[in-house]
Amino acid sequence: MKSRRLIGLPVIDEHRGTILGRVIDIIISPRLQVEGLVIGGRGGKRLLLLDHLTIGQDAILVSDLRGLKPVKNGEHPTRIKDRIGLLVVDREGRELGVMSDLVVEPDSKAVQGIEISSGLIKDFIDGRSEVPLERVDNIGQGAMVLNNEEEQT
């Protein structure tokens, strides 16, 4: 599942059936692993930790409300929105495109890979490519370097 698919999903308390809000952002680690979801609703912005949720096709279910924490400014500096558009190059310095999304496995909540956009026309003709997360060697402020172990799919 693409991470952009999570944005906007309703977050529901599975024991009461109450809608707690909607996913408005995704918090990621420096190595692109999902750490939590930011939800917005009547209670303001809150961080939902991954241990306490189930990712469904149409909703996020929360099993334990103790997994909801208030969002503090600067507490989680890396948001998915901060990484979208990051330049992607290979070890020979060839530009492959820009990171356009993360591929998340819903059951384990682990990031499996990154989606690369090579431009509107190429994306339209060939589709966007995905590479496994293992190919990511370095992630900086302005670019991401991939190793050349295998070709893009």
OpenMM code with the backbone's topology and positions (N, CA, C; nanometers):
from openmm import Vec3, app, unit

residues = "MET LYS SER ARG ARG LEU ILE GLY LEU PRO VAL ILE ASP GLU HIS ARG GLY THR ILE LEU GLY ARG VAL ILE ASP ILE ILE ILE SER PRO ARG LEU GLN VAL GLU GLY LEU VAL ILE GLY GLY ARG GLY GLY LYS ARG LEU LEU LEU LEU ASP HIS LEU THR ILE GLY GLN ASP ALA ILE LEU VAL SER ASP LEU ARG GLY LEU LYS PRO VAL LYS ASN GLY GLU HIS PRO THR ARG ILE LYS ASP ARG ILE GLY LEU LEU VAL VAL ASP ARG GLU GLY ARG GLU LEU GLY VAL MET SER ASP LEU VAL VAL GLU PRO ASP SER LYS ALA VAL GLN GLY ILE GLU ILE SER SER GLY LEU ILE LYS ASP PHE ILE ASP GLY ARG SER GLU VAL PRO LEU GLU ARG VAL ASP ASN ILE GLY GLN GLY ALA MET VAL LEU ASN ASN GLU GLU GLU GLN THR".split()
positions = [
    Vec3(0.0849, -0.1174, 0.0000),
    Vec3(0.0000, 0.0000, 0.0000),
    Vec3(0.0895, 0.1238, 0.0000),
    Vec3(0.0545, 0.2189, -0.0829),
    Vec3(0.1309, 0.3441, -0.0872),
    Vec3(0.0957, 0.4288, 0.0352),
    Vec3(0.1950, 0.4981, 0.0884),
    Vec3(0.1706, 0.5786, 0.2084),
    Vec3(0.0688, 0.6890, 0.1822),
    Vec3(0.0638, 0.7416, 0.0597),
    Vec3(-0.0331, 0.8486, 0.0314),
    Vec3(-0.1764, 0.7987, 0.0448),
    Vec3(-0.1953, 0.6688, 0.0341),
    Vec3(-0.3288, 0.6089, 0.0515),
    Vec3(-0.3762, 0.6204, 0.1965),
    Vec3(-0.2817, 0.6301, 0.2905),
    Vec3(-0.3175, 0.6418, 0.4321),
    Vec3(-0.3704, 0.7809, 0.4668),
    Vec3(-0.3191, 0.8830, 0.3975),
    Vec3(-0.3603, 1.0207, 0.4259),
    Vec3(-0.5099, 1.0347, 0.3974),
    Vec3(-0.5819, 1.0853, 0.4944),
    Vec3(-0.7254, 1.1056, 0.4804),
    Vec3(-0.8113, 0.9916, 0.5327),
    Vec3(-0.7493, 0.8749, 0.5617),
    Vec3(-0.8293, 0.7637, 0.6132),
    Vec3(-0.8844, 0.7979, 0.7513),
    Vec3(-1.0081, 0.7544, 0.7810),
    Vec3(-1.0612, 0.7755, 0.9155),
    Vec3(-0.9899, 0.6848, 1.0152),
    Vec3(-0.9738, 0.7351, 1.1372),
    Vec3(-0.9134, 0.6587, 1.2466),
    Vec3(-1.0259, 0.6286, 1.3448),
    Vec3(-1.0492, 0.4992, 1.3707),
    Vec3(-1.1657, 0.4558, 1.4470),
    Vec3(-1.1231, 0.3765, 1.5696),
    Vec3(-1.1837, 0.4081, 1.6848),
    Vec3(-1.1666, 0.3294, 1.8072),
    Vec3(-1.2425, 0.1990, 1.7841),
    Vec3(-1.1710, 0.0877, 1.7746),
    Vec3(-1.2363, -0.0378, 1.7376),
    Vec3(-1.3294, -0.0909, 1.8458),
    Vec3(-1.3140, -0.0476, 1.9710),
    Vec3(-1.3994, -0.0963, 2.0794),
    Vec3(-1.5302, -0.0183, 2.0908),
    Vec3(-1.5301, 0.1084, 2.0512),
    Vec3(-1.6503, 0.1923, 2.0629),
    Vec3(-1.7111, 0.2296, 1.9277),
    Vec3(-1.6342, 0.2150, 1.8210),
    Vec3(-1.6828, 0.2558, 1.6898),
    Vec3(-1.6808, 0.4059, 1.6695),
    Vec3(-1.6075, 0.4766, 1.7536),
    Vec3(-1.5995, 0.6222, 1.7465),
    Vec3(-1.4914, 0.6645, 1.6482),
    Vec3(-1.5227, 0.7624, 1.5634),
    Vec3(-1.4212, 0.8176, 1.4737),
    Vec3(-1.3389, 0.9181, 1.5534),
    Vec3(-1.2092, 0.8929, 1.5628),
    Vec3(-1.1180, 0.9771, 1.6406),
    Vec3(-1.0619, 1.0922, 1.5587),
    Vec3(-1.0677, 1.0809, 1.4290),
    Vec3(-1.0127, 1.1828, 1.3399),
    Vec3(-0.9731, 1.1189, 1.2085),
    Vec3(-0.8897, 1.1885, 1.1349),
    Vec3(-0.8390, 1.1382, 1.0068),
    Vec3(-0.6875, 1.1528, 1.0036),
    Vec3(-0.6223, 1.0640, 0.9301),
    Vec3(-0.4765, 1.0707, 0.9157),
    Vec3(-0.4427, 1.1956, 0.8346),
    Vec3(-0.3570, 1.2818, 0.8919),
    Vec3(-0.3164, 1.4031, 0.8200),
    Vec3(-0.1677, 1.4030, 0.7854),
    Vec3(-0.0907, 1.3135, 0.8471),
    Vec3(0.0520, 1.3064, 0.8157),
    Vec3(0.1080, 1.1746, 0.8661),
    Vec3(0.2277, 1.1426, 0.8202),
    Vec3(0.2972, 1.0202, 0.8592),
    Vec3(0.4340, 1.0599, 0.9112),
    Vec3(0.4695, 1.0079, 1.0283),
    Vec3(0.6002, 1.0345, 1.0880),
    Vec3(0.6922, 0.9190, 1.0500),
    Vec3(0.8105, 0.9528, 0.9963),
    Vec3(0.9051, 0.8495, 0.9545),
    Vec3(1.0396, 0.8704, 1.0231),
    Vec3(1.1149, 0.7613, 1.0312),
    Vec3(1.2497, 0.7668, 1.0881),
    Vec3(1.3468, 0.8167, 0.9812),
    Vec3(1.4695, 0.8502, 1.0211),
    Vec3(1.5689, 0.8907, 0.9209),
    Vec3(1.5948, 0.7834, 0.8142),
    Vec3(1.5697, 0.6561, 0.8472),
    Vec3(1.5884, 0.5472, 0.7500),
    Vec3(1.4574, 0.5072, 0.6819),
    Vec3(1.3591, 0.5981, 0.6847),
    Vec3(1.2330, 0.5838, 0.6123),
    Vec3(1.1391, 0.4775, 0.6674),
    Vec3(1.1487, 0.4425, 0.7942),
    Vec3(1.0509, 0.3523, 0.8542),
    Vec3(0.9393, 0.4341, 0.9180),
    Vec3(0.8165, 0.3869, 0.9053),
    Vec3(0.7025, 0.4570, 0.9641),
    Vec3(0.7089, 0.4423, 1.1158),
    Vec3(0.7010, 0.5558, 1.1861),
    Vec3(0.7018, 0.5553, 1.3325),
    Vec3(0.5637, 0.5810, 1.3909),
    Vec3(0.4798, 0.6507, 1.3174),
    Vec3(0.3460, 0.6791, 1.3671),
    Vec3(0.2674, 0.7608, 1.2668),
    Vec3(0.1413, 0.7809, 1.2995),
    Vec3(0.0520, 0.8591, 1.2151),
    Vec3(0.0054, 0.9805, 1.2934),
    Vec3(-0.0011, 1.0944, 1.2289),
    Vec3(-0.0577, 1.2131, 1.2914),
    Vec3(-0.2033, 1.2188, 1.2487),
    Vec3(-0.2912, 1.2267, 1.3489),
    Vec3(-0.4328, 1.2366, 1.3171),
    Vec3(-0.4856, 1.3716, 1.3630),
    Vec3(-0.5765, 1.4228, 1.2875),
    Vec3(-0.6422, 1.5486, 1.3218),
    Vec3(-0.7889, 1.5223, 1.3461),
    Vec3(-0.8429, 1.5911, 1.4441),
    Vec3(-0.9844, 1.5753, 1.4768),
    Vec3(-1.0227, 1.6762, 1.5821),
    Vec3(-1.1323, 1.6492, 1.6500),
    Vec3(-1.1803, 1.7414, 1.7530),
    Vec3(-1.0801, 1.7605, 1.8658),
    Vec3(-1.0011, 1.6610, 1.8934),
    Vec3(-0.9028, 1.6698, 2.0018),
    Vec3(-0.7724, 1.7346, 1.9596),
    Vec3(-0.7689, 1.7967, 1.8425),
    Vec3(-0.6455, 1.8554, 1.7912),
    Vec3(-0.5598, 1.7501, 1.7244),
    Vec3(-0.4333, 1.7841, 1.7009),
    Vec3(-0.3406, 1.6895, 1.6381),
    Vec3(-0.2873, 1.5944, 1.7444),
    Vec3(-0.2887, 1.4643, 1.7088),
    Vec3(-0.2361, 1.3627, 1.7995),
    Vec3(-0.1520, 1.2631, 1.7212),
    Vec3(-0.0530, 1.2070, 1.7880),
    Vec3(0.0325, 1.1047, 1.7291),
    Vec3(-0.0235, 0.9693, 1.7675),
    Vec3(-0.0410, 0.8833, 1.6692),
    Vec3(-0.0877, 0.7478, 1.6919),
    Vec3(0.0295, 0.6540, 1.6683),
    Vec3(0.0715, 0.5850, 1.7749),
    Vec3(0.1846, 0.4934, 1.7657),
    Vec3(0.1434, 0.3652, 1.6937),
    Vec3(0.2360, 0.3066, 1.6198),
    Vec3(0.2054, 0.1915, 1.5342),
    Vec3(0.1643, 0.0665, 1.6099),
    Vec3(0.2111, 0.0507, 1.7337),
    Vec3(0.1810, -0.0714, 1.8098),
    Vec3(0.0321, -0.0878, 1.8367),
    Vec3(-0.0428, 0.0199, 1.8286),
    Vec3(-0.1816, 0.0187, 1.8727),
    Vec3(-0.2817, 0.0337, 1.7590),
    Vec3(-0.2416, -0.0004, 1.6369),
    Vec3(-0.3335, 0.0204, 1.5251),
    Vec3(-0.3276, -0.0933, 1.4247),
    Vec3(-0.4341, -0.1007, 1.3480),
    Vec3(-0.4441, -0.1929, 1.2358),
    Vec3(-0.4739, -0.1093, 1.1123),
    Vec3(-0.3955, -0.1312, 1.0080),
    Vec3(-0.4171, -0.0585, 0.8829),
    Vec3(-0.5105, -0.1409, 0.7951),
    Vec3(-0.6278, -0.0847, 0.7684),
    Vec3(-0.7237, -0.1494, 0.6800),
    Vec3(-0.7269, -0.0792, 0.5455),
    Vec3(-0.8013, -0.1337, 0.4537),
    Vec3(-0.8120, -0.0756, 0.3204),
    Vec3(-0.8813, 0.0603, 0.3243),
    Vec3(-0.9813, 0.0737, 0.4134),
    Vec3(-1.0629, 0.1951, 0.4155),
    Vec3(-1.0593, 0.2710, 0.5469),
    Vec3(-0.9899, 0.2181, 0.6480),
    Vec3(-0.9853, 0.2852, 0.7785),
    Vec3(-0.8672, 0.2333, 0.8593),
    Vec3(-0.8289, 0.3118, 0.9586),
    Vec3(-0.7281, 0.2724, 1.0572),
    Vec3(-0.8040, 0.2412, 1.1854),
    Vec3(-0.7840, 0.1224, 1.2414),
    Vec3(-0.8500, 0.0844, 1.3656),
    Vec3(-0.7512, 0.0938, 1.4806),
    Vec3(-0.7951, 0.1553, 1.5909),
    Vec3(-0.7109, 0.1722, 1.7087),
    Vec3(-0.7582, 0.0748, 1.8155),
    Vec3(-0.6668, -0.0098, 1.8640),
    Vec3(-0.7022, -0.1093, 1.9646),
    Vec3(-0.6823, -0.0588, 2.1069),
    Vec3(-0.5967, 0.0393, 2.1260),
    Vec3(-0.5660, 0.0894, 2.2602),
    Vec3(-0.5440, 0.2399, 2.2526),
    Vec3(-0.6314, 0.3152, 2.3169),
    Vec3(-0.6233, 0.4615, 2.3106),
    Vec3(-0.4995, 0.5171, 2.3806),
    Vec3(-0.4294, 0.4329, 2.4579),
    Vec3(-0.3034, 0.4794, 2.5188),
    Vec3(-0.1965, 0.5031, 2.4127),
    Vec3(-0.2205, 0.4533, 2.2911),
    Vec3(-0.1287, 0.4773, 2.1802),
    Vec3(-0.1432, 0.6147, 2.1178),
    Vec3(-0.2391, 0.6939, 2.1644),
    Vec3(-0.2589, 0.8309, 2.1151),
    Vec3(-0.1870, 0.9285, 2.2065),
    Vec3(-0.1001, 1.0089, 2.1497),
    Vec3(-0.0229, 1.1073, 2.2265),
    Vec3(-0.0412, 1.2449, 2.1641),
    Vec3(-0.0451, 1.3508, 2.2456),
    Vec3(-0.0511, 1.4851, 2.1869),
    Vec3(0.0751, 1.5131, 2.1059),
    Vec3(0.0604, 1.5840, 1.9954),
    Vec3(0.1755, 1.6204, 1.9126),
    Vec3(0.2389, 1.7453, 1.9717),
    Vec3(0.3682, 1.7343, 1.9991),
    Vec3(0.4436, 1.8494, 2.0492),
    Vec3(0.5285, 1.9029, 1.9356),
    Vec3(0.5339, 2.0338, 1.9216),
    Vec3(0.6121, 2.0951, 1.8137),
    Vec3(0.7575, 2.0508, 1.8202),
    Vec3(0.8096, 2.0031, 1.7079),
    Vec3(0.9495, 1.9643, 1.6980),
    Vec3(0.9817, 1.8273, 1.7529),
    Vec3(0.8827, 1.7580, 1.8107),
    Vec3(0.9095, 1.6273, 1.8695),
    Vec3(0.9443, 1.5227, 1.7635),
    Vec3(0.8758, 1.5259, 1.6519),
    Vec3(0.8997, 1.4317, 1.5425),
    Vec3(0.9286, 1.5124, 1.4169),
    Vec3(1.0541, 1.5453, 1.3949),
    Vec3(1.0858, 1.6376, 1.2865),
    Vec3(1.0713, 1.5806, 1.1458),
    Vec3(1.0732, 1.4487, 1.1290),
    Vec3(1.0711, 1.3945, 0.9935),
    Vec3(0.9320, 1.3439, 0.9587),
    Vec3(0.8684, 1.4163, 0.8692),
    Vec3(0.7369, 1.3785, 0.8200),
    Vec3(0.7536, 1.3278, 0.6776),
    Vec3(0.6611, 1.2463, 0.6338),
    Vec3(0.6679, 1.1946, 0.4969),
    Vec3(0.6709, 1.3098, 0.3974),
    Vec3(0.5983, 1.4172, 0.4277),
    Vec3(0.5938, 1.5321, 0.3369),
    Vec3(0.7316, 1.5967, 0.3205),
    Vec3(0.8185, 1.5802, 0.4206),
    Vec3(0.9538, 1.6361, 0.4125),
    Vec3(1.0434, 1.5576, 0.3167),
    Vec3(1.0089, 1.4336, 0.2891),
    Vec3(1.0915, 1.3481, 0.2032),
    Vec3(1.0386, 1.3344, 0.0609),
    Vec3(0.9100, 1.3581, 0.0414),
    Vec3(0.8539, 1.3518, -0.0936),
    Vec3(0.9217, 1.4596, -0.1781),
    Vec3(0.9666, 1.4222, -0.2962),
    Vec3(1.0354, 1.5163, -0.3844),
    Vec3(1.1866, 1.5125, -0.3708),
    Vec3(1.2381, 1.4282, -0.2807),
    Vec3(1.3824, 1.4152, -0.2620),
    Vec3(1.4447, 1.3542, -0.3881),
    Vec3(1.5517, 1.4151, -0.4386),
    Vec3(1.6215, 1.3665, -0.5572),
    Vec3(1.6773, 1.2266, -0.5311),
    Vec3(1.6613, 1.1358, -0.6278),
    Vec3(1.7126, 0.9993, -0.6164),
    Vec3(1.8163, 0.9787, -0.7259),
    Vec3(1.9381, 0.9399, -0.6856),
    Vec3(2.0470, 0.9131, -0.7801),
    Vec3(2.1062, 0.7763, -0.7496),
    Vec3(2.1763, 0.7189, -0.8496),
    Vec3(2.2452, 0.5929, -0.8245),
    Vec3(2.3919, 0.6203, -0.7926),
    Vec3(2.4685, 0.5147, -0.7678),
    Vec3(2.6093, 0.5273, -0.7283),
    Vec3(2.6972, 0.5855, -0.8386),
    Vec3(2.6495, 0.5852, -0.9631),
    Vec3(2.7253, 0.6451, -1.0729),
    Vec3(2.6843, 0.7889, -1.0989),
    Vec3(2.5971, 0.8426, -1.0139),
    Vec3(2.5554, 0.9815, -1.0277),
    Vec3(2.4435, 1.0049, -1.1269),
    Vec3(2.3809, 0.8978, -1.1749),
    Vec3(2.2672, 0.9133, -1.2670),
    Vec3(2.1415, 0.9474, -1.1881),
    Vec3(2.0728, 1.0500, -1.2359),
    Vec3(1.9472, 1.0884, -1.1716),
    Vec3(1.8380, 0.9905, -1.2128),
    Vec3(1.7723, 0.9304, -1.1138),
    Vec3(1.6653, 0.8346, -1.1402),
    Vec3(1.5274, 0.8987, -1.1302),
    Vec3(1.5206, 1.0123, -1.0646),
    Vec3(1.3933, 1.0813, -1.0468),
    Vec3(1.3853, 1.1385, -0.9067),
    Vec3(1.2636, 1.1484, -0.8562),
    Vec3(1.2421, 1.1967, -0.7197),
    Vec3(1.1551, 1.0959, -0.6455),
    Vec3(1.1755, 1.0883, -0.5135),
    Vec3(1.0925, 0.9999, -0.4327),
    Vec3(0.9505, 1.0552, -0.4312),
    Vec3(0.8557, 0.9724, -0.4709),
    Vec3(0.7173, 1.0181, -0.4752),
    Vec3(0.6298, 0.9523, -0.3694),
    Vec3(0.6781, 0.8425, -0.3091),
    Vec3(0.5989, 0.7760, -0.2058),
    Vec3(0.6799, 0.6646, -0.1414),
    Vec3(0.6252, 0.6111, -0.0324),
    Vec3(0.6790, 0.4923, 0.0322),
    Vec3(0.5797, 0.3789, 0.0111),
    Vec3(0.6297, 0.2571, -0.0001),
    Vec3(0.5447, 0.1394, -0.0120),
    Vec3(0.5440, 0.0717, 0.1249),
    Vec3(0.4259, 0.0676, 0.1883),
    Vec3(0.4114, 0.0159, 0.3244),
    Vec3(0.3350, -0.1155, 0.3203),
    Vec3(0.3836, -0.2158, 0.3945),
    Vec3(0.3143, -0.3431, 0.4078),
    Vec3(0.2148, -0.3266, 0.5231),
    Vec3(0.0844, -0.3315, 0.4967),
    Vec3(-0.0145, -0.2997, 0.5999),
    Vec3(-0.0088, -0.3868, 0.7253),
    Vec3(0.0181, -0.5169, 0.7113),
    Vec3(0.0172, -0.6043, 0.8288),
    Vec3(0.1339, -0.5770, 0.9225),
    Vec3(0.2543, -0.5691, 0.8680),
    Vec3(0.3727, -0.5464, 0.9521),
    Vec3(0.3982, -0.3982, 0.9758),
    Vec3(0.3377, -0.3132, 0.8937),
    Vec3(0.3563, -0.1672, 0.8971),
    Vec3(0.4988, -0.1270, 0.8608),
    Vec3(0.5728, -0.2179, 0.7993),
    Vec3(0.7111, -0.1909, 0.7598),
    Vec3(0.7148, -0.1341, 0.6184),
    Vec3(0.8091, -0.0451, 0.5958),
    Vec3(0.8282, 0.0105, 0.4624),
    Vec3(0.9054, -0.0915, 0.3795),
    Vec3(0.8495, -0.1275, 0.2648),
    Vec3(0.9104, -0.2265, 0.1766),
    Vec3(0.9965, -0.1635, 0.0686),
    Vec3(0.9629, -0.0403, 0.0301),
    Vec3(1.0375, 0.0226, -0.0775),
    Vec3(0.9969, 0.1674, -0.0961),
    Vec3(1.0558, 0.2275, -0.1996),
    Vec3(1.0219, 0.3653, -0.2339),
    Vec3(0.9696, 0.3683, -0.3767),
    Vec3(0.8834, 0.4628, -0.4025),
    Vec3(0.8332, 0.4857, -0.5372),
    Vec3(0.9080, 0.6050, -0.5937),
    Vec3(0.9512, 0.5922, -0.7198),
    Vec3(1.0280, 0.6985, -0.7846),
    Vec3(0.9498, 0.7513, -0.9039),
    Vec3(0.9352, 0.8831, -0.9078),
    Vec3(0.8727, 0.9502, -1.0215),
    Vec3(0.9837, 1.0044, -1.1109),
    Vec3(0.9718, 0.9779, -1.2405),
    Vec3(1.0720, 1.0252, -1.3365),
    Vec3(1.0205, 1.1392, -1.4225),
    Vec3(0.9111, 1.1989, -1.3833),
    Vec3(0.8520, 1.3084, -1.4602),
    Vec3(0.7155, 1.2692, -1.5127),
    Vec3(0.6329, 1.3670, -1.5367),
    Vec3(0.4936, 1.3443, -1.5733),
    Vec3(0.4779, 1.2563, -1.6971),
    Vec3(0.5500, 1.2865, -1.8028),
    Vec3(0.5329, 1.2114, -1.9278),
    Vec3(0.5855, 1.0692, -1.9135),
    Vec3(0.7048, 1.0528, -1.8569),
    Vec3(0.7612, 0.9184, -1.8387),
    Vec3(0.6743, 0.8359, -1.7433),
    Vec3(0.6244, 0.8994, -1.6358),
    Vec3(0.5348, 0.8288, -1.5438),
    Vec3(0.4087, 0.7829, -1.6161),
    Vec3(0.3554, 0.8684, -1.7033),
    Vec3(0.2332, 0.8353, -1.7765),
    Vec3(0.2572, 0.7193, -1.8729),
    Vec3(0.3695, 0.7214, -1.9422),
    Vec3(0.3991, 0.6180, -2.0420),
    Vec3(0.4428, 0.4875, -1.9762),
    Vec3(0.5391, 0.4952, -1.8839),
    Vec3(0.5988, 0.3750, -1.8252),
    Vec3(0.5483, 0.3417, -1.6855),
    Vec3(0.4810, 0.4362, -1.6209),
    Vec3(0.4422, 0.4174, -1.4810),
    Vec3(0.5584, 0.4538, -1.3894),
    Vec3(0.5272, 0.4755, -1.2659),
    Vec3(0.6321, 0.5050, -1.1678),
    Vec3(0.7012, 0.3756, -1.1297),
    Vec3(0.8290, 0.3858, -1.0956),
    Vec3(0.9038, 0.2658, -1.0594),
    Vec3(0.9125, 0.2537, -0.9077),
    Vec3(0.9296, 0.1310, -0.8625),
    Vec3(0.9481, 0.1033, -0.7209),
    Vec3(1.0797, 0.0295, -0.7035),
    Vec3(1.1512, 0.0646, -0.5976),
    Vec3(1.2747, -0.0063, -0.5646),
    Vec3(1.2666, -0.0501, -0.4190),
    Vec3(1.3227, -0.1673, -0.3866),
    Vec3(1.3204, -0.2137, -0.2486),
    Vec3(1.4016, -0.1210, -0.1580),
    Vec3(1.3594, -0.1117, -0.0344),
    Vec3(1.4255, -0.0235, 0.0614),
    Vec3(1.5727, -0.0614, 0.0815),
    Vec3(1.6065, -0.1880, 0.0622),
    Vec3(1.7450, -0.2335, 0.0796),
    Vec3(1.8410, -0.1647, -0.0167),
    Vec3(1.7895, -0.1124, -0.1264),
    Vec3(1.8763, -0.0444, -0.2240),
    Vec3(1.9142, 0.0962, -0.1815),
    Vec3(1.8475, 0.1499, -0.0807),
    Vec3(1.8768, 0.2860, -0.0352),
    Vec3(2.0023, 0.2823, 0.0511),
    Vec3(2.1099, 0.3472, 0.0019),
    Vec3(2.2355, 0.3517, 0.0769),
    Vec3(2.2412, 0.4701, 0.1716),
    Vec3(2.2141, 0.5877, 0.1196),
    Vec3(2.2266, 0.7100, 0.1988),
    Vec3(2.1092, 0.8019, 0.1728),
    Vec3(2.0660, 0.8694, 0.2795),
    Vec3(1.9577, 0.9666, 0.2680),
    Vec3(2.0072, 1.0955, 0.3304),
    Vec3(2.0140, 1.2001, 0.2488),
    Vec3(2.0578, 1.3301, 0.2983),
    Vec3(1.9450, 1.4306, 0.2930),
    Vec3(1.9776, 1.5558, 0.3167),
    Vec3(1.8762, 1.6611, 0.3121),
    Vec3(1.8271, 1.6869, 0.1699),
    Vec3(1.9156, 1.6703, 0.0708),
    Vec3(1.8773, 1.7050, -0.0652),
    Vec3(1.8686, 1.5896, -0.1621),
    Vec3(1.9214, 1.4735, -0.1246),
    Vec3(1.9227, 1.3616, -0.2190),
    Vec3(1.9294, 1.2279, -0.1463),
    Vec3(1.8930, 1.1242, -0.2201),
    Vec3(1.8979, 0.9870, -0.1731),
    Vec3(1.9823, 0.9093, -0.2735),
    Vec3(2.0763, 0.8280, -0.2245),
    Vec3(2.1647, 0.7509, -0.3117),
    Vec3(2.1260, 0.6035, -0.3027),
    Vec3(2.1051, 0.5421, -0.4199),
    Vec3(2.0726, 0.4000, -0.4271),
    Vec3(2.1938, 0.3225, -0.4740),
    Vec3(2.2079, 0.1995, -0.4229),
    Vec3(2.3123, 0.1124, -0.4766),
    Vec3(2.2605, 0.0519, -0.6061),
    Vec3(2.3484, -0.0067, -0.6830),
    Vec3(2.3136, -0.0567, -0.8166),
    Vec3(2.2926, -0.2069, -0.8195),
    Vec3(2.2480, -0.2662, -0.7089),
    Vec3(2.2347, -0.4113, -0.7017),
    Vec3(2.1406, -0.4688, -0.8061),
    Vec3(2.0303, -0.4004, -0.8323),
    Vec3(1.9362, -0.4503, -0.9331),
    Vec3(1.8695, -0.3329, -1.0009),
    Vec3(1.8143, -0.3583, -1.1158),
    Vec3(1.7459, -0.2533, -1.1909),
    Vec3(1.6109, -0.2234, -1.1275),
    Vec3(1.5592, -0.1051, -1.1549),
    Vec3(1.4275, -0.0661, -1.1070),
    Vec3(1.3215, -0.1524, -1.1727),
    Vec3(1.2085, -0.1681, -1.1022),
    Vec3(1.0961, -0.2453, -1.1573),
    Vec3(0.9819, -0.1544, -1.1918),
] * unit.nanometer
topology = app.Topology()
chain = topology.addChain("A")
for resn in residues:
    res = topology.addResidue(resn, chain)
    for name in ("N", "CA", "C"):
        topology.addAtom(name, app.Element.getBySymbol(name[0]), res)
